[in-house]
């Protein structure tokens, strides 16, 4: 009887997830994201490690990163904070944006640009984010994270599927930049 209840609960949870993916699928023009997702199993990080890159591949990656930065700078220069605020409403279920606001399912995002990763007081970050705590959330890292969080930081507990459109991400970055008493300079400035 207990096994039946457990099995029924699992089927219900997976059914909800499938329904959510269907409702919020990218084919319908919306970005896909799940409401909640189980944390990654310990030890699964090793299986996801990328092999070391050859020097010529690393150079191509550096060139590509420079082009992405230039592109991001252009998109942000032409971006719209109001549109970013509107797009960020889909984040409001899990994050607060107010100065001194409470953490929700995710941490408060006031002052996120330029803040150390996994450093917002009072929030229980995943081990994957804690491993990056020596780095800052800059425009490029936030852009990569918002593109597909679980691809950028495997093991994150964030269930959001990402923002596919670079213009949407640039607008959200402008909005996030505005959530500060002293906003960081735009990229390329």
C-alpha positions in Angstrom: 0.0 0.0 0.0 2.8 2.4 0.8 4.6 1.5 -2.4 1.4 2.3 -4.3 1.2 5.7 -2.7 4.8 6.5 -3.5 4.3 5.3 -7.1 1.1 7.3 -7.4 2.8 10.5 -6.1 5.8 10.0 -8.5 3.4 9.6 -11.4 1.5 12.7 -10.4 4.6 14.8 -10.1 6.0 13.7 -13.4 2.6 14.2 -15.0 2.5 17.8 -13.7 6.0 18.4 -15.1 5.0 17.0 -18.5 1.9 19.2 -18.5 3.9 22.2 -17.5 6.5 21.6 -20.3 3.6 21.3 -22.7 1.9 24.5 -21.6 5.1 26.4 -21.5 6.8 24.8 -24.5 8.9 26.9 -26.8 6.7 25.9 -29.7 3.9 28.0 -28.2 6.2 31.0 -28.3 7.0 31.0 -24.6 10.2 30.0 -22.9 10.2 26.6 -21.3 10.7 26.3 -17.5 9.7 24.0 -14.7 8.2 25.2 -11.5 10.4 22.9 -9.3 13.1 20.4 -10.0 14.9 18.0 -7.8 18.5 18.8 -6.9 21.2 17.0 -8.9 22.6 13.8 -7.3 25.9 14.0 -5.6 28.8 12.8 -7.8 27.0 13.5 -11.1 29.3 16.5 -11.6 32.2 14.2 -12.6 30.2 12.8 -15.5 29.6 16.3 -16.8 33.1 17.7 -16.8 34.2 18.8 -20.2 37.5 17.5 -21.5 40.4 20.0 -21.6 40.4 21.9 -24.9 43.3 22.0 -27.3 45.0 25.5 -27.6 43.5 26.2 -31.0 40.0 25.4 -29.7 40.7 27.7 -26.7 41.7 30.5 -29.1 38.5 30.1 -31.1 36.5 30.1 -27.9 38.2 33.4 -26.8 37.5 35.0 -30.2 33.9 33.8 -29.9 33.6 35.2 -26.4 34.9 38.6 -27.6 32.3 38.6 -30.4 29.5 37.7 -27.9 30.6 40.5 -25.6 30.5 43.0 -28.4 27.1 41.7 -29.5 25.8 41.8 -25.9 27.1 45.4 -25.5 25.3 46.4 -28.7 22.1 44.7 -27.6 22.3 46.3 -24.2 23.0 49.8 -25.7 19.9 49.4 -27.8 17.9 47.7 -25.0 14.9 48.8 -23.0 14.7 48.6 -19.2 10.9 48.6 -19.2 10.8 45.6 -21.6 13.4 43.9 -19.3 11.2 44.5 -16.3 8.2 43.0 -18.1 10.2 39.9 -19.2 11.5 39.6 -15.6 8.0 39.2 -14.3 8.3 35.5 -15.1 11.1 35.4 -12.5 9.0 37.1 -9.8 7.5 33.8 -8.7 10.9 32.7 -7.4 12.8 35.9 -6.9 12.2 39.3 -5.3 13.7 42.5 -6.8 13.3 45.0 -4.0 16.2 46.4 -2.0 16.2 44.4 1.3 13.5 42.1 -0.1 13.1 38.5 1.2 14.5 35.5 -0.5 11.9 33.2 -2.1 12.6 29.9 -3.8 15.5 31.8 -5.3 17.6 34.7 -3.8 16.7 38.3 -3.9 18.1 39.9 -7.1 18.7 43.5 -5.9 22.3 44.2 -6.6 23.0 41.0 -8.6 25.1 42.7 -11.2 28.7 42.7 -9.9 27.8 40.6 -6.8 29.8 37.5 -6.0 28.1 34.3 -7.2 26.2 32.5 -4.4 26.8 35.3 -1.9 23.3 36.7 -1.1 22.9 36.4 2.7 20.4 33.9 4.0 19.9 31.8 0.8 20.9 28.1 0.6 22.7 27.9 -2.7 23.4 24.6 -4.5 26.9 23.2 -4.3 27.3 23.9 -8.0 26.8 27.7 -7.4 28.9 27.6 -4.2 31.8 26.2 -6.3 31.7 29.5 -8.4 31.6 31.8 -5.4 35.0 33.3 -6.2 33.5 34.8 -9.4 31.2 37.7 -9.9 27.9 37.9 -11.8 29.0 40.1 -14.7 26.9 40.9 -17.8 28.5 38.0 -19.7 28.0 35.4 -17.0 24.5 36.5 -16.3 23.7 36.4 -20.0 25.1 32.8 -20.2 23.2 31.8 -17.1 19.9 33.3 -18.3 20.4 31.5 -21.7 20.2 28.1 -20.1 21.0 27.9 -16.4 21.6 24.2 -16.1 23.9 24.2 -19.1 26.0 27.1 -17.7 26.1 25.7 -14.2 25.3 22.0 -14.2 23.9 21.1 -10.8 22.1 24.4 -10.1 18.7 24.0 -8.5 17.2 26.7 -10.6 14.4 25.2 -12.6 14.0 27.9 -15.2 14.6 26.7 -18.7 16.2 30.0 -19.9 15.6 32.9 -22.3 16.3 32.0 -25.9 16.2 35.5 -27.4 19.4 37.6 -26.9 17.3 40.8 -27.1 15.2 39.6 -24.2 18.3 38.7 -22.1 19.8 42.1 -22.9 16.7 43.8 -21.7 16.5 41.7 -18.5 20.2 42.6 -17.9 19.4 46.3 -18.2 16.6 45.8 -15.7 18.8 43.8 -13.3 21.5 46.6 -13.7 18.9 49.1 -12.5 18.4 47.2 -9.3 21.3 48.9 -7.6 22.2 52.1 -5.7 25.2 52.5 -8.0 24.7 50.5 -11.3 27.7 49.0 -13.0 28.9 50.6 -16.3 27.5 49.0 -19.4 29.8 46.6 -21.2 32.2 48.4 -23.5 32.0 51.6 -21.5 
